[in-house]
Amino acid sequence: MKIEILGTGCAKCKKTKELAEKAVKEAGVDAEIVKVEDFDKILEYGVMITPALVVDGDVKVAGKVPSIEDIKKWITK
Amino acid sequence: MAEETKCSCGSANVALFPCTGAANVGQISNKIAIALEEQGIGNLMCTVGIGARAPGLMKSAEASDRIITIDGCPVNCATKTLELAGFKVDRQIVISELGVKKTRDRNPKDEEVAEVLEKVMEILQSE
């Protein structure tokens, strides 16, 4: 599984990455977490507001920090 | 389109959705949305992306604190597109109601766009 955190390194983006790492650990799933800071790549997903979290190419949230429960739900489906 | 993707850490997120229709007023709506973004009023977003239910666009619209649609004419395509997707439009601007007659000219003049922008700014600043 590939989890991408789209954002430029702001506080919310960092928090989202931290939560994603925690969720992966707690859920015990095998996932690669990648931080995407390139605007062109972010726009390819149609995301206009960061942070955003993408699981295997599917945008799950944009513009806000998701809850750890939501992330767990997305990565264990 | 924005040169950069807006980060939500800052002030309120305002989404701008022009109709970008195939008439002078539709093309003006797009130019107005670009100008509003340049002035820091909001973020230009892809209205057709909402019609297509593109996940990135849908999530970005959901994260917006305020949604402004800019329709060219009373057919209200941008507003209806947002509403059909389940969004509440906070402010609608209709270009043809600002003294511009709808025509098939797709290349509005800069002066005409500037005049409309002035009126749109007045509307937004009066809120």
Backbone of each chain as ProteinMPNN parsed JSONL, in Angstrom:
{"seq_chain_A": "MKIEILGTGCAKCKKTKELAEKAVKEAGVDAEIVKVEDFDKILEYGVMITPALVVDGDVKVAGKVPSIEDIKKWITK", "coords_chain_A": {"N_chain_A": [[0.838, -1.191, 0.0], [0.422, 2.251, -0.766], [0.851, 5.318, 0.725], [0.284, 8.648, 0.281], [1.279, 11.845, 1.274], [0.188, 14.912, 0.593], [1.56, 18.048, 0.34], [3.209, 21.079, 1.45], [4.967, 21.097, 3.53], [4.002, 22.431, 5.687], [2.57, 23.12, 8.973], [0.176, 21.633, 9.278], [0.495, 19.706, 7.324], [2.709, 18.289, 8.241], [1.673, 17.268, 10.583], [-0.309, 15.611, 9.554], [1.256, 13.688, 8.305], [2.571, 12.586, 10.494], [0.381, 11.469, 11.834], [-0.411, 9.601, 9.952], [1.745, 7.869, 9.956], [1.565, 6.9, 12.552], [-0.941, 5.682, 12.448], [-0.493, 3.638, 10.6], [1.336, 2.085, 11.99], [-0.144, 1.367, 14.281], [-2.291, 0.011, 13.108], [-1.004, -2.014, 11.945], [-0.362, -2.443, 9.269], [1.199, -2.999, 6.056], [2.763, -0.484, 4.693], [3.883, 2.115, 2.519], [4.964, 5.309, 3.186], [4.8, 8.36, 1.661], [5.987, 11.632, 1.186], [4.696, 14.225, -0.666], [5.767, 17.001, -2.247], [5.861, 18.418, -4.52], [4.351, 20.751, -6.547], [3.199, 20.341, -9.07], [2.731, 17.608, -9.098], [0.922, 17.437, -7.026], [-1.214, 18.857, -8.066], [-1.919, 17.156, -10.101], [-3.534, 15.345, -8.894], [-5.773, 16.815, -8.627], [-6.056, 18.218, -6.375], [-6.621, 21.119, -4.572], [-6.295, 22.35, -2.207], [-4.118, 21.971, 0.459], [-3.28, 20.232, 3.559], [-3.284, 16.967, 1.951], [-4.365, 13.585, 1.816], [-3.549, 10.594, 0.29], [-4.466, 7.382, -0.661], [-3.185, 4.665, -2.201], [-3.496, 5.993, -4.686], [-5.996, 7.131, -4.446], [-7.722, 9.957, -3.489], [-8.267, 10.76, -0.228], [-8.72, 12.737, 1.67], [-8.691, 16.33, 1.776], [-7.299, 19.517, 2.501], [-7.532, 19.499, 5.247], [-6.544, 18.196, 8.486], [-6.721, 14.809, 8.873], [-8.498, 12.534, 11.109], [-6.964, 10.089, 13.225], [-8.431, 7.791, 13.392], [-9.972, 7.861, 11.074], [-7.936, 7.586, 9.172], [-7.008, 5.041, 9.76], [-9.258, 3.577, 9.068], [-9.299, 3.982, 6.3], [-6.967, 2.675, 5.52], [-7.261, 0.078, 6.213], [-9.275, -1.049, 4.844]], "CA_chain_A": [[0.0, 0.0, 0.0], [1.184, 3.499, -0.815], [0.144, 6.466, 1.29], [0.973, 9.881, -0.082], [0.866, 13.047, 1.992], [0.425, 16.03, -0.312], [1.669, 19.314, 1.065], [4.488, 21.751, 1.269], [5.793, 21.111, 4.737], [3.402, 23.292, 6.704], [2.27, 22.425, 10.227], [-0.89, 20.631, 9.083], [1.047, 18.604, 6.51], [3.574, 17.495, 9.131], [0.775, 16.564, 11.511], [-0.956, 14.549, 8.784], [2.254, 12.63, 8.098], [2.758, 11.935, 11.808], [-0.798, 10.638, 12.102], [-0.395, 8.476, 9.001], [2.763, 6.928, 10.457], [1.003, 6.287, 13.761], [-2.056, 4.82, 12.039], [0.095, 2.453, 9.958], [1.944, 1.293, 13.07], [-1.211, 0.805, 15.127], [-3.117, -0.919, 12.331], [-0.134, -3.132, 11.563], [-0.393, -2.699, 7.822], [2.448, -2.78, 5.345], [2.526, 0.673, 3.821], [4.977, 3.055, 2.271], [4.429, 6.672, 3.321], [5.613, 9.268, 0.853], [5.6, 13.036, 1.258], [4.749, 14.822, -2.002], [5.818, 18.458, -2.101], [5.892, 19.008, -5.855], [3.03, 21.302, -6.865], [2.651, 19.72, -10.276], [2.206, 16.288, -8.728], [-0.266, 17.664, -6.189], [-2.294, 19.27, -8.977], [-2.351, 15.992, -10.89], [-4.63, 14.712, -8.144], [-6.905, 17.744, -8.569], [-6.11, 18.793, -5.023], [-6.384, 22.559, -4.617], [-5.967, 22.795, -0.849], [-3.38, 20.959, 1.21], [-2.725, 18.915, 3.236], [-4.176, 15.932, 1.447], [-3.866, 12.224, 2.022], [-3.932, 9.743, -0.835], [-4.161, 5.967, -0.435], [-3.136, 3.939, -3.479], [-3.995, 6.829, -5.78], [-7.339, 7.64, -4.169], [-7.682, 11.082, -2.548], [-9.196, 10.501, 0.874], [-9.046, 13.995, 2.342], [-7.885, 17.491, 1.373], [-7.571, 20.767, 3.21], [-7.603, 19.393, 6.706], [-5.832, 17.067, 9.081], [-7.712, 13.758, 9.181], [-8.342, 11.883, 12.411], [-6.237, 8.814, 13.119], [-9.458, 6.763, 13.169], [-10.29, 7.877, 9.642], [-6.798, 7.027, 8.41], [-7.02, 3.577, 9.982], [-10.372, 3.045, 8.277], [-8.908, 4.003, 4.878], [-5.852, 1.769, 5.203], [-7.572, -1.316, 6.559], [-10.383, -1.509, 3.99]], "C_chain_A": [[0.883, 1.254, 0.0], [0.327, 4.648, -0.276], [0.943, 7.713, 0.941], [0.391, 11.046, 0.722], [1.223, 14.219, 1.085], [0.46, 17.325, 0.489], [3.072, 19.85, 0.999], [5.344, 21.815, 2.523], [5.267, 22.04, 5.813], [3.047, 22.446, 7.936], [1.218, 21.324, 10.036], [-0.394, 19.431, 8.28], [1.901, 17.683, 7.383], [2.725, 16.657, 10.069], [0.115, 15.381, 10.793], [0.0, 13.378, 8.58], [2.474, 11.86, 9.41], [1.608, 10.977, 12.102], [-0.836, 9.413, 11.191], [0.6, 7.415, 9.492], [2.233, 6.167, 11.681], [-0.1, 5.279, 13.397], [-1.535, 3.52, 11.423], [0.653, 1.507, 11.014], [0.853, 0.584, 13.887], [-2.058, -0.23, 14.382], [-2.309, -2.137, 11.875], [-0.181, -3.468, 10.088], [0.966, -2.373, 7.204], [2.217, -1.631, 4.366], [3.764, 1.55, 3.711], [4.365, 4.461, 2.362], [5.37, 7.64, 2.603], [5.087, 10.693, 0.993], [5.767, 13.631, -0.146], [4.69, 16.338, -1.868], [5.789, 19.173, -3.449], [4.48, 19.451, -6.275], [2.385, 20.627, -8.081], [2.042, 18.357, -9.954], [0.933, 16.429, -7.896], [-1.462, 18.009, -7.084], [-2.802, 18.118, -9.834], [-3.492, 15.249, -10.196], [-5.867, 15.606, -8.072], [-7.046, 18.397, -7.211], [-5.727, 20.269, -5.083], [-6.028, 23.111, -3.244], [-5.254, 21.656, -0.126], [-3.575, 21.188, 2.719], [-3.78, 17.988, 2.624], [-3.529, 14.577, 1.687], [-4.441, 11.321, 0.935], [-3.531, 8.302, -0.52], [-4.287, 5.228, -1.765], [-3.811, 4.721, -4.609], [-5.354, 7.451, -5.561], [-7.27, 8.751, -3.114], [-8.738, 10.857, -1.459], [-9.62, 11.777, 1.583], [-8.154, 15.099, 1.792], [-8.271, 18.667, 2.251], [-7.71, 20.676, 4.711], [-6.833, 18.169, 7.2], [-6.871, 15.998, 9.421], [-7.499, 13.194, 10.587], [-7.61, 10.557, 12.2], [-7.224, 7.665, 12.856], [-9.826, 6.683, 11.684], [-9.162, 7.245, 8.826], [-6.781, 5.499, 8.548], [-8.101, 2.921, 9.132], [-9.959, 2.934, 6.796], [-7.847, 2.953, 4.565], [-6.143, 0.302, 5.549], [-8.723, -1.871, 5.728], [-9.914, -2.502, 2.952]], "O_chain_A": [[1.922, 1.315, 0.657], [-0.773, 4.906, -0.764], [2.126, 7.819, 1.263], [-0.826, 11.202, 0.829], [2.397, 14.491, 0.835], [-0.478, 17.654, 1.216], [4.0, 19.174, 0.556], [6.348, 22.526, 2.554], [5.991, 22.399, 6.742], [3.203, 21.225, 7.935], [1.358, 20.222, 10.569], [-0.802, 18.294, 8.519], [1.826, 16.459, 7.277], [3.018, 15.488, 10.318], [-0.004, 14.291, 11.353], [-0.399, 12.217, 8.672], [2.552, 10.632, 9.413], [1.809, 9.848, 12.549], [-1.241, 8.328, 11.608], [0.319, 6.217, 9.445], [2.429, 4.96, 11.817], [-0.178, 4.185, 13.956], [-2.065, 2.441, 11.686], [0.467, 0.293, 10.943], [0.92, -0.618, 14.144], [-2.486, -1.226, 14.964], [-2.87, -3.156, 11.472], [-0.056, -4.629, 9.7], [1.757, -1.597, 7.741], [1.556, -1.797, 3.341], [4.555, 1.702, 4.642], [3.373, 4.759, 1.696], [6.562, 7.722, 2.901], [3.88, 10.925, 0.926], [6.843, 13.551, -0.738], [3.682, 16.891, -1.429], [5.702, 20.4, -3.502], [3.552, 18.645, -6.347], [1.179, 20.381, -8.105], [0.981, 17.999, -10.466], [-0.009, 15.649, -8.04], [-2.571, 17.515, -6.88], [-3.963, 18.099, -10.242], [-4.311, 14.603, -10.849], [-6.892, 15.206, -7.52], [-8.048, 19.055, -6.932], [-4.657, 20.627, -5.575], [-5.513, 24.224, -3.136], [-5.732, 20.522, -0.105], [-4.008, 22.274, 3.107], [-4.984, 18.199, 2.763], [-2.306, 14.452, 1.752], [-5.648, 11.292, 0.696], [-2.385, 8.039, -0.155], [-5.359, 5.18, -2.368], [-4.594, 4.17, -5.382], [-5.824, 8.221, -6.399], [-6.819, 8.524, -1.991], [-9.935, 10.778, -1.737], [-10.756, 11.886, 2.046], [-7.016, 14.853, 1.394], [-9.416, 18.793, 2.685], [-7.979, 21.678, 5.375], [-6.522, 17.249, 6.443], [-7.803, 16.263, 10.18], [-6.432, 13.366, 11.175], [-7.645, 9.985, 11.11], [-6.889, 6.692, 12.182], [-9.97, 5.599, 11.118], [-9.41, 6.466, 7.905], [-6.568, 4.773, 7.577], [-7.894, 1.855, 8.553], [-10.233, 1.932, 6.135], [-7.828, 2.401, 3.465], [-5.365, -0.592, 5.216], [-9.105, -3.03, 5.888], [-10.717, -2.987, 2.154]]}, "seq_chain_B": "MAEETKCSCGSANVALFPCTGAANVGQISNKIAIALEEQGIGNLMCTVGIGARAPGLMKSAEASDRIITIDGCPVNCATKTLELAGFKVDRQIVISELGVKKTRDRNPKDEEVAEVLEKVMEILQSE", "coords_chain_B": {"N_chain_B": [[-5.419, 28.562, -13.377], [-4.16, 28.101, -10.071], [-0.783, 28.988, -9.316], [0.355, 27.741, -7.296], [-0.541, 25.194, -4.968], [-2.951, 25.849, -2.557], [-2.256, 26.147, 0.873], [-3.919, 24.989, 3.748], [-3.339, 26.06, 6.173], [-3.37, 28.776, 6.631], [-5.435, 31.706, 6.465], [-9.082, 31.819, 6.18], [-10.445, 29.498, 3.857], [-11.464, 30.178, 0.685], [-13.375, 29.171, -1.992], [-13.393, 29.526, -5.489], [-15.567, 29.245, -8.114], [-15.888, 29.444, -11.402], [-18.144, 29.586, -14.263], [-17.133, 29.405, -16.805], [-18.223, 29.35, -19.377], [-19.323, 28.973, -22.889], [-19.592, 31.601, -23.998], [-19.435, 35.198, -24.167], [-19.868, 36.112, -21.543], [-19.371, 33.836, -20.037], [-16.661, 33.39, -20.5], [-15.726, 35.723, -19.403], [-16.368, 35.243, -16.753], [-14.443, 33.396, -16.025], [-12.097, 34.885, -16.279], [-12.559, 36.788, -14.351], [-12.561, 35.21, -12.051], [-9.904, 34.385, -12.029], [-8.671, 36.854, -11.64], [-9.68, 37.517, -9.131], [-8.487, 35.562, -7.597], [-5.836, 36.302, -7.898], [-5.886, 38.603, -6.452], [-6.065, 37.658, -3.973], [-8.512, 36.862, -2.97], [-9.655, 34.369, -3.085], [-9.471, 30.819, -3.947], [-9.049, 29.669, -7.167], [-10.943, 27.159, -8.565], [-11.671, 24.015, -10.278], [-14.57, 23.876, -11.943], [-15.713, 22.015, -13.659], [-14.498, 19.772, -12.727], [-15.897, 19.256, -10.46], [-18.318, 18.597, -11.571], [-17.516, 16.246, -12.732], [-17.074, 14.821, -10.536], [-14.512, 14.525, -9.542], [-12.249, 13.186, -7.292], [-10.14, 14.665, -5.923], [-10.819, 17.337, -6.374], [-13.41, 17.397, -5.314], [-12.892, 16.865, -2.604], [-11.329, 19.077, -2.029], [-13.169, 21.133, -2.354], [-14.932, 20.476, -0.329], [-13.354, 21.094, 1.833], [-13.347, 23.793, 1.851], [-14.101, 26.92, 3.343], [-15.898, 28.698, 2.434], [-17.907, 29.069, -0.431], [-17.835, 30.484, -3.585], [-19.622, 31.091, -6.464], [-19.273, 31.903, -9.9], [-21.272, 32.762, -12.247], [-21.96, 33.05, -15.733], [-24.382, 33.689, -16.898], [-28.008, 33.659, -16.369], [-28.546, 30.92, -16.544], [-27.141, 29.597, -14.755], [-25.117, 27.571, -14.464], [-22.662, 26.969, -13.079], [-23.347, 27.312, -10.386], [-25.476, 25.477, -10.165], [-24.104, 23.126, -10.731], [-22.434, 22.863, -8.517], [-24.356, 22.702, -6.489], [-25.766, 20.403, -7.239], [-23.864, 18.573, -6.667], [-23.956, 18.535, -4.023], [-23.073, 20.687, -2.529], [-23.18, 23.717, -0.603], [-23.765, 26.843, -1.831], [-22.281, 29.828, -1.045], [-22.148, 32.399, -2.053], [-23.33, 33.817, -4.996], [-22.375, 35.075, -8.116], [-23.534, 36.748, -10.935], [-22.576, 37.366, -14.084], [-23.961, 38.512, -16.304], [-25.792, 40.045, -15.049], [-24.542, 42.257, -14.38], [-24.505, 44.29, -16.143], [-23.558, 43.351, -18.597], [-24.145, 42.238, -21.801], [-25.14, 39.071, -22.966], [-23.28, 37.42, -25.401], [-21.955, 35.732, -28.362], [-19.298, 36.15, -28.474], [-16.083, 35.16, -27.772], [-13.856, 36.356, -26.845], [-13.455, 38.44, -24.67], [-12.892, 41.921, -24.081], [-10.096, 43.459, -22.407], [-10.699, 45.83, -21.049], [-13.397, 45.605, -20.632], [-13.511, 43.399, -18.942], [-12.152, 44.474, -16.777], [-13.938, 46.432, -15.936], [-16.099, 44.88, -15.113], [-14.862, 43.453, -13.084], [-14.437, 45.442, -11.226], [-17.046, 45.952, -10.39], [-17.689, 43.459, -9.302], [-15.891, 43.335, -7.186], [-16.902, 45.396, -5.63], [-19.322, 44.265, -4.863], [-18.465, 42.034, -3.375], [-17.008, 43.267, -1.377], [-18.951, 44.619, -0.041], [-20.119, 42.877, 1.611]], "CA_chain_B": [[-5.18, 27.718, -12.205], [-3.166, 28.663, -9.166], [0.573, 28.514, -9.544], [0.661, 26.869, -6.177], [-1.693, 24.675, -4.258], [-3.077, 26.616, -1.325], [-2.169, 25.406, 2.128], [-5.065, 25.369, 4.582], [-2.88, 26.541, 7.483], [-3.565, 30.213, 6.77], [-6.768, 32.227, 6.748], [-10.206, 31.032, 5.674], [-10.342, 29.04, 2.473], [-12.604, 30.542, -0.15], [-13.262, 28.52, -3.293], [-14.012, 30.287, -6.583], [-15.949, 28.344, -9.205], [-16.499, 30.127, -12.555], [-18.799, 28.649, -15.191], [-16.251, 29.311, -17.98], [-19.075, 28.918, -20.482], [-18.95, 29.297, -24.266], [-20.128, 32.889, -24.414], [-18.572, 36.237, -23.591], [-20.028, 36.189, -20.083], [-18.717, 32.648, -19.467], [-15.218, 33.636, -20.529], [-15.47, 36.784, -18.411], [-16.436, 34.633, -15.411], [-13.138, 32.771, -15.754], [-11.111, 35.957, -16.092], [-12.858, 37.409, -13.055], [-12.109, 34.273, -11.01], [-8.435, 34.464, -12.006], [-8.324, 38.15, -11.041], [-9.998, 37.455, -7.699], [-7.439, 34.754, -6.962], [-4.61, 37.124, -7.867], [-6.046, 39.605, -5.385], [-6.093, 36.96, -2.684], [-9.894, 36.704, -2.495], [-9.973, 32.942, -2.954], [-8.726, 29.881, -4.787], [-9.758, 29.232, -8.367], [-11.062, 25.699, -8.645], [-12.216, 23.534, -11.549], [-15.993, 23.572, -11.816], [-16.007, 20.75, -14.354], [-14.01, 18.695, -11.853], [-17.009, 18.949, -9.552], [-19.274, 17.866, -12.418], [-16.959, 14.907, -12.948], [-16.896, 14.225, -9.191], [-13.089, 14.202, -9.369], [-12.056, 13.141, -5.838], [-9.295, 15.744, -5.409], [-11.604, 18.564, -6.413], [-14.517, 17.258, -4.365], [-12.346, 17.004, -1.239], [-10.882, 20.465, -1.875], [-14.373, 21.952, -2.159], [-15.439, 20.156, 1.017], [-12.483, 21.735, 2.825], [-13.444, 25.248, 1.739], [-14.998, 27.525, 4.332], [-16.888, 29.497, 1.712], [-17.902, 28.786, -1.865], [-18.389, 31.546, -4.431], [-19.737, 30.696, -7.87], [-19.353, 33.034, -10.824], [-21.996, 32.322, -13.438], [-22.008, 34.056, -16.785], [-25.761, 34.078, -17.207], [-28.977, 33.054, -15.433], [-28.67, 29.453, -16.635], [-26.587, 29.225, -13.44], [-24.478, 26.244, -14.538], [-21.661, 26.743, -12.023], [-24.078, 27.167, -9.122], [-26.212, 24.205, -10.185], [-23.124, 22.031, -10.674], [-22.025, 22.727, -7.114], [-25.506, 22.256, -5.695], [-26.066, 18.999, -7.577], [-22.829, 17.751, -6.023], [-24.228, 18.544, -2.586], [-22.433, 21.808, -1.839], [-23.963, 24.933, -0.382], [-23.079, 28.004, -2.415], [-22.436, 30.957, -0.124], [-22.354, 33.632, -2.806], [-23.338, 33.643, -6.455], [-22.266, 36.297, -8.909], [-23.963, 36.486, -12.31], [-21.945, 38.408, -14.89], [-24.93, 39.214, -17.16], [-26.579, 40.967, -14.223], [-23.672, 43.396, -14.074], [-24.497, 45.187, -17.297], [-22.917, 42.763, -19.783], [-25.091, 41.472, -22.61], [-24.576, 37.784, -23.383], [-23.072, 37.265, -26.848], [-21.118, 34.566, -28.661], [-17.894, 36.572, -28.538], [-15.329, 34.417, -26.743], [-12.635, 37.088, -26.504], [-13.825, 39.718, -24.054], [-11.807, 42.91, -24.014], [-9.543, 43.686, -21.072], [-11.403, 46.944, -20.393], [-14.709, 45.097, -20.195], [-13.237, 42.543, -17.78], [-11.769, 45.357, -15.669], [-15.178, 47.073, -15.466], [-16.873, 43.867, -14.376], [-14.12, 43.144, -11.862], [-14.691, 46.53, -10.274], [-18.389, 45.726, -9.837], [-17.641, 42.246, -8.472], [-15.189, 43.698, -5.952], [-17.849, 46.183, -4.834], [-20.296, 43.318, -4.289], [-17.818, 41.202, -2.355], [-16.577, 44.105, -0.26], [-20.123, 45.117, 0.683], [-20.667, 41.804, 2.467]], "C_chain_B": [[-4.071, 28.32, -11.347], [-1.778, 28.119, -9.497], [0.973, 27.544, -8.445], [-0.637, 26.353, -5.578], [-1.757, 25.377, -2.913], [-3.001, 25.691, -0.117], [-3.298, 25.89, 3.025], [-4.651, 25.916, 5.942], [-3.222, 28.017, 7.702], [-4.987, 30.608, 7.083], [-7.84, 31.351, 6.099], [-10.028, 30.674, 4.198], [-11.614, 29.379, 1.715], [-12.384, 29.915, -1.522], [-14.023, 29.339, -4.332], [-14.307, 29.331, -7.734], [-16.62, 29.138, -10.334], [-17.164, 29.115, -13.486], [-17.935, 28.394, -16.423], [-17.021, 28.839, -19.217], [-18.658, 29.471, -21.836], [-19.645, 30.544, -24.786], [-19.23, 33.947, -23.788], [-18.649, 36.243, -22.059], [-19.366, 34.987, -19.371], [-17.211, 32.833, -19.407], [-14.836, 34.738, -19.547], [-15.472, 36.18, -16.999], [-15.088, 34.013, -15.039], [-12.077, 33.827, -15.481], [-11.307, 36.646, -14.739], [-12.342, 36.506, -11.919], [-10.582, 34.309, -10.883], [-7.993, 35.756, -11.298], [-8.58, 38.137, -9.531], [-8.943, 36.633, -6.963], [-6.148, 35.561, -6.844], [-4.674, 38.169, -6.753], [-6.195, 38.957, -4.014], [-7.478, 36.729, -2.116], [-10.233, 35.226, -2.277], [-9.123, 32.089, -3.877], [-9.588, 29.464, -5.979], [-9.774, 27.705, -8.395], [-11.789, 25.302, -9.931], [-13.677, 23.105, -11.375], [-16.343, 22.26, -12.52], [-15.512, 19.547, -13.545], [-15.075, 18.287, -10.841], [-18.072, 18.158, -10.323], [-18.833, 16.43, -12.622], [-16.797, 14.141, -11.644], [-15.446, 13.759, -8.999], [-12.753, 14.288, -7.875], [-11.235, 14.3, -5.264], [-10.036, 17.06, -5.333], [-12.744, 18.536, -5.398], [-14.023, 17.481, -2.933], [-11.885, 18.436, -0.992], [-12.08, 21.389, -1.633], [-14.953, 21.722, -0.764], [-14.64, 20.893, 2.089], [-12.59, 23.254, 2.799], [-14.45, 25.787, 2.746], [-16.145, 28.255, 3.638], [-16.77, 29.196, 0.221], [-18.574, 29.936, -2.615], [-18.456, 31.011, -5.861], [-19.835, 31.962, -8.719], [-19.984, 32.503, -12.111], [-22.001, 33.435, -14.471], [-23.409, 34.596, -16.972], [-26.731, 33.358, -16.266], [-29.23, 31.552, -15.623], [-28.027, 28.823, -15.378], [-25.848, 27.875, -13.416], [-23.482, 25.976, -13.409], [-22.367, 26.48, -10.687], [-24.8, 25.821, -9.066], [-25.263, 23.013, -10.095], [-22.701, 21.775, -9.224], [-23.169, 22.168, -6.271], [-25.851, 20.791, -5.972], [-25.049, 18.049, -6.944], [-22.966, 17.784, -4.495], [-23.597, 19.692, -1.82], [-23.392, 22.98, -1.676], [-23.152, 26.097, -0.94], [-23.351, 29.208, -1.517], [-22.702, 32.267, -0.849], [-22.329, 33.321, -4.28], [-23.222, 35.013, -7.113], [-22.679, 35.932, -10.334], [-23.49, 37.661, -13.181], [-22.97, 39.2, -15.724], [-25.814, 40.173, -16.366], [-25.767, 42.216, -13.873], [-23.5, 44.298, -15.299], [-23.804, 44.647, -18.533], [-23.946, 41.917, -20.529], [-24.418, 40.18, -23.068], [-24.482, 37.718, -24.904], [-22.211, 36.02, -27.089], [-19.632, 34.929, -28.805], [-17.11, 35.886, -27.404], [-14.059, 35.14, -26.322], [-12.98, 38.449, -25.901], [-12.615, 40.639, -23.939], [-11.372, 43.135, -22.557], [-10.307, 44.779, -20.313], [-12.749, 46.475, -19.843], [-14.548, 44.234, -18.93], [-12.923, 43.418, -16.554], [-13.003, 46.031, -15.067], [-15.999, 46.105, -14.618], [-16.185, 43.553, -13.046], [-14.376, 44.195, -10.787], [-16.047, 46.311, -9.585], [-18.408, 44.51, -8.901], [-16.963, 42.555, -7.136], [-16.11, 44.497, -5.024], [-18.838, 45.254, -4.121], [-19.66, 42.552, -3.129], [-17.408, 42.024, -1.128], [-17.75, 44.632, 0.555], [-20.68, 44.081, 1.654], [-20.098, 41.867, 3.878]], "O_chain_B": [[-3.158, 28.97, -11.858], [-1.616, 26.967, -9.897], [1.806, 26.658, -8.636], [-1.686, 26.992, -5.671], [-0.751, 25.49, -2.213], [-3.594, 24.613, -0.09], [-3.598, 27.084, 3.054], [-5.506, 26.206, 6.778], [-3.349, 28.457, 8.845], [-5.671, 29.945, 7.863], [-7.547, 30.291, 5.545], [-9.519, 31.469, 3.407], [-12.703, 28.921, 2.064], [-11.335, 30.103, -2.139], [-15.145, 29.785, -4.092], [-13.401, 28.686, -8.263], [-17.801, 29.47, -10.231], [-16.8, 27.94, -13.501], [-17.988, 27.317, -17.017], [-16.524, 28.03, -20.0], [-17.769, 30.317, -21.933], [-20.215, 30.543, -25.877], [-18.364, 33.629, -22.973], [-17.634, 36.363, -21.373], [-18.87, 35.113, -18.251], [-16.563, 32.489, -18.418], [-13.768, 34.7, -18.937], [-14.667, 36.57, -16.154], [-14.65, 34.093, -13.892], [-11.262, 33.684, -14.569], [-10.344, 37.032, -14.077], [-11.758, 36.991, -10.95], [-10.038, 34.268, -9.779], [-7.075, 35.752, -10.478], [-7.793, 38.68, -8.755], [-8.553, 36.966, -5.844], [-5.459, 35.511, -5.826], [-3.653, 38.564, -6.191], [-6.426, 39.64, -3.017], [-7.626, 36.434, -0.93], [-11.009, 34.886, -1.384], [-8.181, 32.572, -4.505], [-10.705, 28.973, -5.816], [-8.736, 27.056, -8.265], [-12.432, 26.125, -10.582], [-13.967, 22.094, -10.736], [-17.169, 21.488, -12.033], [-16.043, 18.444, -13.668], [-15.148, 17.131, -10.422], [-18.644, 17.193, -9.816], [-19.653, 15.514, -12.679], [-16.432, 12.965, -11.642], [-15.192, 12.731, -8.372], [-12.946, 15.335, -7.256], [-11.598, 14.858, -4.228], [-9.907, 17.808, -4.363], [-13.006, 19.525, -4.713], [-14.654, 18.193, -2.152], [-12.027, 18.956, 0.115], [-12.013, 22.307, -0.815], [-15.407, 22.657, -0.106], [-15.182, 21.27, 3.128], [-11.99, 23.931, 3.634], [-15.506, 25.195, 2.973], [-17.23, 28.405, 4.2], [-15.668, 29.082, -0.316], [-19.71, 30.311, -2.328], [-17.456, 30.535, -6.399], [-20.412, 32.964, -8.296], [-19.32, 31.884, -12.942], [-22.04, 34.616, -14.127], [-23.61, 35.793, -17.175], [-26.309, 32.534, -15.455], [-30.059, 30.979, -14.917], [-28.328, 27.69, -15.003], [-25.953, 27.128, -12.443], [-23.46, 24.881, -12.847], [-22.023, 25.548, -9.959], [-24.745, 25.115, -8.059], [-25.58, 22.008, -9.458], [-22.622, 20.632, -8.773], [-22.971, 21.274, -5.448], [-26.184, 20.038, -5.058], [-25.337, 16.874, -6.715], [-22.196, 17.148, -3.774], [-23.583, 19.679, -0.589], [-24.284, 23.202, -2.495], [-21.998, 26.304, -0.564], [-24.503, 29.56, -1.262], [-23.396, 33.142, -0.33], [-21.423, 32.645, -4.768], [-23.884, 35.973, -6.717], [-22.226, 34.924, -10.876], [-23.949, 38.793, -13.025], [-22.861, 40.421, -15.838], [-26.503, 41.013, -16.945], [-26.24, 43.107, -13.168], [-22.483, 44.973, -15.458], [-23.49, 45.418, -19.44], [-24.542, 41.0, -19.964], [-23.267, 40.193, -23.504], [-25.469, 37.931, -25.607], [-21.795, 35.346, -26.147], [-18.82, 34.098, -29.212], [-17.448, 36.027, -26.228], [-13.271, 34.611, -25.537], [-12.815, 39.483, -26.548], [-11.484, 40.198, -23.732], [-12.164, 43.017, -21.622], [-10.533, 44.675, -19.108], [-13.182, 46.877, -18.763], [-15.335, 44.328, -17.988], [-13.372, 43.135, -15.443], [-13.106, 46.184, -13.85], [-16.518, 46.459, -13.56], [-16.842, 43.405, -12.016], [-14.512, 43.881, -9.604], [-16.177, 46.464, -8.37], [-19.053, 44.526, -7.853], [-17.407, 42.092, -6.086], [-16.105, 44.31, -3.807], [-19.146, 45.434, -2.943], [-20.239, 42.439, -2.048], [-17.455, 41.542, 0.004], [-17.578, 45.044, 1.702], [-21.598, 44.367, 2.422], [-20.45, 41.044, 4.723]]}, "name": "protein", "num_of_chains": 2, "seq": "MKIEILGTGCAKCKKTKELAEKAVKEAGVDAEIVKVEDFDKILEYGVMITPALVVDGDVKVAGKVPSIEDIKKWITKMAEETKCSCGSANVALFPCTGAANVGQISNKIAIALEEQGIGNLMCTVGIGARAPGLMKSAEASDRIITIDGCPVNCATKTLELAGFKVDRQIVISELGVKKTRDRNPKDEEVAEVLEKVMEILQSE"}
